[in-house]
């Protein structure tokens, strides 16, 4: 499925970020957008 261990780790990092956002009621697009802006803490603080 993955060509390298680093690719698998990157995929799991993104999935983890999305899953955490989902548990806190954050839209997946907003979670990714906040990560690209360097504001990943929004995933944990939004209710």
PyMOL Python script that loads the backbone (N, CA, C, O; Angstrom):
from pymol import cmd

cmd.read_pdbstr("""\
ATOM      1  N   UNK A   1       0.815  -1.186   0.000  1.00  0.00           N
ATOM      2  CA  UNK A   1       0.000   0.000   0.000  1.00  0.00           C
ATOM      3  C   UNK A   1       0.870   1.265   0.000  1.00  0.00           C
ATOM      4  O   UNK A   1       0.641   2.183  -0.788  1.00  0.00           O
ATOM      5  N   UNK A   2       1.850   1.302   0.873  1.00  0.00           N
ATOM      6  CA  UNK A   2       2.743   2.458   0.930  1.00  0.00           C
ATOM      7  C   UNK A   2       4.097   2.082   0.350  1.00  0.00           C
ATOM      8  O   UNK A   2       4.542   0.940   0.463  1.00  0.00           O
ATOM      9  N   UNK A   3       4.732   3.044  -0.262  1.00  0.00           N
ATOM     10  CA  UNK A   3       6.032   2.757  -0.872  1.00  0.00           C
ATOM     11  C   UNK A   3       7.176   2.858   0.119  1.00  0.00           C
ATOM     12  O   UNK A   3       8.258   2.320  -0.118  1.00  0.00           O
ATOM     13  N   UNK A   4       6.941   3.549   1.233  1.00  0.00           N
ATOM     14  CA  UNK A   4       8.008   3.689   2.219  1.00  0.00           C
ATOM     15  C   UNK A   4       7.417   3.860   3.613  1.00  0.00           C
ATOM     16  O   UNK A   4       6.237   4.174   3.774  1.00  0.00           O
ATOM     17  N   UNK A   5       8.250   3.650   4.595  1.00  0.00           N
ATOM     18  CA  UNK A   5       7.835   3.853   5.984  1.00  0.00           C
ATOM     19  C   UNK A   5       7.499   5.326   6.218  1.00  0.00           C
ATOM     20  O   UNK A   5       6.535   5.634   6.918  1.00  0.00           O
ATOM     21  N   UNK A   6       8.277   6.232   5.644  1.00  0.00           N
ATOM     22  CA  UNK A   6       8.014   7.661   5.843  1.00  0.00           C
ATOM     23  C   UNK A   6       6.667   8.062   5.226  1.00  0.00           C
ATOM     24  O   UNK A   6       5.974   8.921   5.771  1.00  0.00           O
ATOM     25  N   UNK A   7       6.295   7.457   4.112  1.00  0.00           N
ATOM     26  CA  UNK A   7       4.990   7.733   3.512  1.00  0.00           C
ATOM     27  C   UNK A   7       3.859   7.250   4.404  1.00  0.00           C
ATOM     28  O   UNK A   7       2.842   7.930   4.547  1.00  0.00           O
ATOM     29  N   UNK A   8       4.031   6.089   4.998  1.00  0.00           N
ATOM     30  CA  UNK A   8       3.032   5.557   5.919  1.00  0.00           C
ATOM     31  C   UNK A   8       2.907   6.443   7.154  1.00  0.00           C
ATOM     32  O   UNK A   8       1.801   6.692   7.634  1.00  0.00           O
ATOM     33  N   UNK A   9       4.038   6.915   7.666  1.00  0.00           N
ATOM     34  CA  UNK A   9       4.006   7.789   8.846  1.00  0.00           C
ATOM     35  C   UNK A   9       3.320   9.115   8.541  1.00  0.00           C
ATOM     36  O   UNK A   9       2.584   9.640   9.376  1.00  0.00           O
ATOM     37  N   UNK A  10       3.557   9.660   7.349  1.00  0.00           N
ATOM     38  CA  UNK A  10       2.912  10.912   6.957  1.00  0.00           C
ATOM     39  C   UNK A  10       1.402  10.724   6.856  1.00  0.00           C
ATOM     40  O   UNK A  10       0.633  11.564   7.322  1.00  0.00           O
ATOM     41  N   UNK A  11       0.987   9.625   6.249  1.00  0.00           N
ATOM     42  CA  UNK A  11      -0.438   9.321   6.126  1.00  0.00           C
ATOM     43  C   UNK A  11      -1.078   9.209   7.504  1.00  0.00           C
ATOM     44  O   UNK A  11      -2.141   9.780   7.744  1.00  0.00           O
ATOM     45  N   UNK A  12      -0.440   8.482   8.403  1.00  0.00           N
ATOM     46  CA  UNK A  12      -0.995   8.298   9.742  1.00  0.00           C
ATOM     47  C   UNK A  12      -1.037   9.603  10.529  1.00  0.00           C
ATOM     48  O   UNK A  12      -1.934   9.805  11.348  1.00  0.00           O
ATOM     49  N   UNK A  13      -0.092  10.471  10.293  1.00  0.00           N
ATOM     50  CA  UNK A  13      -0.086  11.772  10.954  1.00  0.00           C
ATOM     51  C   UNK A  13      -1.292  12.601  10.519  1.00  0.00           C
ATOM     52  O   UNK A  13      -1.952  13.230  11.346  1.00  0.00           O
ATOM     53  N   UNK A  14      -1.571  12.598   9.231  1.00  0.00           N
ATOM     54  CA  UNK A  14      -2.736  13.338   8.716  1.00  0.00           C
ATOM     55  C   UNK A  14      -4.023  12.726   9.245  1.00  0.00           C
ATOM     56  O   UNK A  14      -4.919  13.451   9.677  1.00  0.00           O
ATOM     57  N   UNK A  15      -4.127  11.404   9.217  1.00  0.00           N
ATOM     58  CA  UNK A  15      -5.341  10.732   9.708  1.00  0.00           C
ATOM     59  C   UNK A  15      -5.547  11.029  11.190  1.00  0.00           C
ATOM     60  O   UNK A  15      -6.677  11.245  11.629  1.00  0.00           O
ATOM     61  N   UNK A  16      -4.477  11.041  11.953  1.00  0.00           N
ATOM     62  CA  UNK A  16      -4.578  11.338  13.377  1.00  0.00           C
ATOM     63  C   UNK A  16      -5.114  12.753  13.599  1.00  0.00           C
ATOM     64  O   UNK A  16      -5.968  12.977  14.457  1.00  0.00           O
ATOM     65  N   UNK A  17      -4.608  13.689  12.823  1.00  0.00           N
ATOM     66  CA  UNK A  17      -5.053  15.083  12.916  1.00  0.00           C
ATOM     67  C   UNK A  17      -6.543  15.184  12.573  1.00  0.00           C
ATOM     68  O   UNK A  17      -7.295  15.869  13.265  1.00  0.00           O
ATOM     69  N   UNK A  18      -6.961  14.508  11.518  1.00  0.00           N
ATOM     70  CA  UNK A  18      -8.363  14.531  11.109  1.00  0.00           C
ATOM     71  C   UNK A  18      -9.266  13.851  12.143  1.00  0.00           C
ATOM     72  O   UNK A  18     -10.351  14.350  12.440  1.00  0.00           O
ATOM     73  N   UNK A  19      -8.828  12.731  12.686  1.00  0.00           N
ATOM     74  CA  UNK A  19      -9.627  12.024  13.684  1.00  0.00           C
ATOM     75  C   UNK A  19      -9.782  12.834  14.958  1.00  0.00           C
ATOM     76  O   UNK A  19     -10.862  12.864  15.547  1.00  0.00           O
ATOM     77  N   UNK A  20      -8.716  13.489  15.390  1.00  0.00           N
ATOM     78  CA  UNK A  20      -8.799  14.338  16.574  1.00  0.00           C
ATOM     79  C   UNK A  20      -9.759  15.488  16.329  1.00  0.00           C
ATOM     80  O   UNK A  20     -10.577  15.816  17.189  1.00  0.00           O
ATOM     81  N   UNK A  21      -9.660  16.100  15.159  1.00  0.00           N
ATOM     82  CA  UNK A  21     -10.588  17.174  14.815  1.00  0.00           C
ATOM     83  C   UNK A  21     -12.022  16.703  14.811  1.00  0.00           C
ATOM     84  O   UNK A  21     -12.907  17.403  15.303  1.00  0.00           O
ATOM     85  N   UNK A  22     -12.265  15.527  14.263  1.00  0.00           N
ATOM     86  CA  UNK A  22     -13.613  14.964  14.217  1.00  0.00           C
ATOM     87  C   UNK A  22     -14.168  14.761  15.627  1.00  0.00           C
ATOM     88  O   UNK A  22     -15.342  15.034  15.878  1.00  0.00           O
ATOM     89  N   UNK A  23     -13.342  14.289  16.533  1.00  0.00           N
ATOM     90  CA  UNK A  23     -13.775  14.073  17.916  1.00  0.00           C
ATOM     91  C   UNK A  23     -14.131  15.373  18.618  1.00  0.00           C
ATOM     92  O   UNK A  23     -14.883  15.372  19.592  1.00  0.00           O
ATOM     93  N   UNK A  24     -13.588  16.487  18.123  1.00  0.00           N
ATOM     94  CA  UNK A  24     -13.854  17.794  18.714  1.00  0.00           C
ATOM     95  C   UNK A  24     -14.826  18.618  17.872  1.00  0.00           C
ATOM     96  O   UNK A  24     -15.013  19.809  18.123  1.00  0.00           O
ATOM     97  N   UNK A  25     -15.441  17.989  16.882  1.00  0.00           N
ATOM     98  CA  UNK A  25     -16.444  18.657  16.068  1.00  0.00           C
ATOM     99  C   UNK A  25     -15.904  19.625  15.037  1.00  0.00           C
ATOM    100  O   UNK A  25     -16.609  20.545  14.622  1.00  0.00           O
ATOM    101  N   UNK A  26     -14.664  19.434  14.617  1.00  0.00           N
ATOM    102  CA  UNK A  26     -14.044  20.310  13.625  1.00  0.00           C
ATOM    103  C   UNK A  26     -14.188  19.677  12.242  1.00  0.00           C
ATOM    104  O   UNK A  26     -13.890  18.496  12.061  1.00  0.00           O
ATOM    105  N   UNK A  27     -14.643  20.459  11.275  1.00  0.00           N
ATOM    106  CA  UNK A  27     -14.774  20.009   9.898  1.00  0.00           C
ATOM    107  C   UNK A  27     -13.399  19.583   9.374  1.00  0.00           C
ATOM    108  O   UNK A  27     -12.408  20.262   9.642  1.00  0.00           O
ATOM    109  N   UNK A  28     -13.320  18.478   8.636  1.00  0.00           N
ATOM    110  CA  UNK A  28     -12.016  18.018   8.134  1.00  0.00           C
ATOM    111  C   UNK A  28     -11.273  19.064   7.310  1.00  0.00           C
ATOM    112  O   UNK A  28     -10.055  19.195   7.435  1.00  0.00           O
ATOM    113  N   UNK A  29     -11.984  19.806   6.477  1.00  0.00           N
ATOM    114  CA  UNK A  29     -11.330  20.848   5.680  1.00  0.00           C
ATOM    115  C   UNK A  29     -10.724  21.912   6.591  1.00  0.00           C
ATOM    116  O   UNK A  29      -9.595  22.348   6.365  1.00  0.00           O
ATOM    117  N   UNK A  30     -11.463  22.334   7.620  1.00  0.00           N
ATOM    118  CA  UNK A  30     -10.949  23.331   8.560  1.00  0.00           C
ATOM    119  C   UNK A  30      -9.743  22.801   9.335  1.00  0.00           C
ATOM    120  O   UNK A  30      -8.815  23.553   9.633  1.00  0.00           O
ATOM    121  N   UNK A  31      -9.757  21.512   9.660  1.00  0.00           N
ATOM    122  CA  UNK A  31      -8.625  20.913  10.376  1.00  0.00           C
ATOM    123  C   UNK A  31      -7.363  20.956   9.527  1.00  0.00           C
ATOM    124  O   UNK A  31      -6.293  21.314  10.018  1.00  0.00           O
ATOM    125  N   UNK A  32      -7.488  20.590   8.241  1.00  0.00           N
ATOM    126  CA  UNK A  32      -6.328  20.609   7.343  1.00  0.00           C
ATOM    127  C   UNK A  32      -5.872  22.041   7.095  1.00  0.00           C
ATOM    128  O   UNK A  32      -4.675  22.330   7.098  1.00  0.00           O
ATOM    129  N   UNK A  33      -6.824  22.926   6.882  1.00  0.00           N
ATOM    130  CA  UNK A  33      -6.488  24.331   6.639  1.00  0.00           C
ATOM    131  C   UNK A  33      -5.742  24.920   7.839  1.00  0.00           C
ATOM    132  O   UNK A  33      -4.759  25.639   7.659  1.00  0.00           O
ATOM    133  N   UNK A  34      -6.192  24.626   9.043  1.00  0.00           N
ATOM    134  CA  UNK A  34      -5.518  25.150  10.236  1.00  0.00           C
ATOM    135  C   UNK A  34      -4.105  24.592  10.360  1.00  0.00           C
ATOM    136  O   UNK A  34      -3.199  25.290  10.817  1.00  0.00           O
ATOM    137  N   UNK A  35      -3.910  23.332   9.955  1.00  0.00           N
ATOM    138  CA  UNK A  35      -2.570  22.734  10.016  1.00  0.00           C
ATOM    139  C   UNK A  35      -1.629  23.442   9.050  1.00  0.00           C
ATOM    140  O   UNK A  35      -0.479  23.712   9.396  1.00  0.00           O
ATOM    141  N   UNK A  36      -2.103  23.748   7.838  1.00  0.00           N
ATOM    142  CA  UNK A  36      -1.261  24.449   6.869  1.00  0.00           C
ATOM    143  C   UNK A  36      -0.952  25.872   7.312  1.00  0.00           C
ATOM    144  O   UNK A  36       0.079  26.431   6.939  1.00  0.00           O
ATOM    145  N   UNK A  37      -1.839  26.455   8.104  1.00  0.00           N
ATOM    146  CA  UNK A  37      -1.610  27.806   8.619  1.00  0.00           C
ATOM    147  C   UNK A  37      -0.739  27.791   9.877  1.00  0.00           C
ATOM    148  O   UNK A  37      -0.371  28.845  10.396  1.00  0.00           O
ATOM    149  N   UNK A  38      -0.415  26.598  10.362  1.00  0.00           N
ATOM    150  CA  UNK A  38       0.383  26.496  11.581  1.00  0.00           C
ATOM    151  C   UNK A  38      -0.431  26.703  12.833  1.00  0.00           C
ATOM    152  O   UNK A  38       0.117  27.022  13.888  1.00  0.00           O
ATOM    153  N   UNK A  39      -1.737  26.525  12.729  1.00  0.00           N
ATOM    154  CA  UNK A  39      -2.653  26.732  13.854  1.00  0.00           C
ATOM    155  C   UNK A  39      -3.328  25.422  14.232  1.00  0.00           C
ATOM    156  O   UNK A  39      -4.539  25.392  14.451  1.00  0.00           O
ATOM    157  N   UNK A  40      -2.573  24.357  14.311  1.00  0.00           N
ATOM    158  CA  UNK A  40      -3.171  23.045  14.558  1.00  0.00           C
ATOM    159  C   UNK A  40      -3.837  22.941  15.925  1.00  0.00           C
ATOM    160  O   UNK A  40      -4.637  22.031  16.143  1.00  0.00           O
ATOM    161  N   UNK A  41      -3.535  23.836  16.840  1.00  0.00           N
ATOM    162  CA  UNK A  41      -4.166  23.797  18.147  1.00  0.00           C
ATOM    163  C   UNK A  41      -5.671  24.057  18.071  1.00  0.00           C
ATOM    164  O   UNK A  41      -6.392  23.719  19.011  1.00  0.00           O
ATOM    165  N   UNK A  42      -6.163  24.645  16.987  1.00  0.00           N
ATOM    166  CA  UNK A  42      -7.596  24.893  16.836  1.00  0.00           C
ATOM    167  C   UNK A  42      -8.385  23.580  16.871  1.00  0.00           C
ATOM    168  O   UNK A  42      -9.550  23.568  17.269  1.00  0.00           O
ATOM    169  N   UNK A  43      -7.768  22.500  16.465  1.00  0.00           N
ATOM    170  CA  UNK A  43      -8.426  21.191  16.464  1.00  0.00           C
ATOM    171  C   UNK A  43      -8.760  20.778  17.883  1.00  0.00           C
ATOM    172  O   UNK A  43      -9.776  20.121  18.110  1.00  0.00           O
ATOM    173  N   UNK A  44      -7.934  21.147  18.835  1.00  0.00           N
ATOM    174  CA  UNK A  44      -8.159  20.739  20.217  1.00  0.00           C
ATOM    175  C   UNK A  44      -8.976  21.748  21.017  1.00  0.00           C
ATOM    176  O   UNK A  44      -9.531  21.396  22.058  1.00  0.00           O
ATOM    177  N   UNK A  45      -9.062  22.977  20.561  1.00  0.00           N
ATOM    178  CA  UNK A  45      -9.728  23.979  21.374  1.00  0.00           C
ATOM    179  C   UNK A  45     -11.157  24.279  20.948  1.00  0.00           C
ATOM    180  O   UNK A  45     -11.932  24.817  21.739  1.00  0.00           O
ATOM    181  N   UNK A  46     -11.524  23.943  19.716  1.00  0.00           N
ATOM    182  CA  UNK A  46     -12.877  24.216  19.240  1.00  0.00           C
ATOM    183  C   UNK A  46     -13.835  23.189  19.790  1.00  0.00           C
ATOM    184  O   UNK A  46     -13.521  21.999  19.809  1.00  0.00           O
ATOM    185  N   UNK A  47     -15.007  23.629  20.242  1.00  0.00           N
ATOM    186  CA  UNK A  47     -16.029  22.687  20.749  1.00  0.00           C
ATOM    187  C   UNK A  47     -17.296  22.811  19.974  1.00  0.00           C
ATOM    188  O   UNK A  47     -18.263  22.103  20.255  1.00  0.00           O
TER     189      UNK A  47
END
""", "prot")
cmd.dss("prot")
cmd.show_as("cartoon", "prot")
cmd.util.cbc("prot")
cmd.orient("prot")
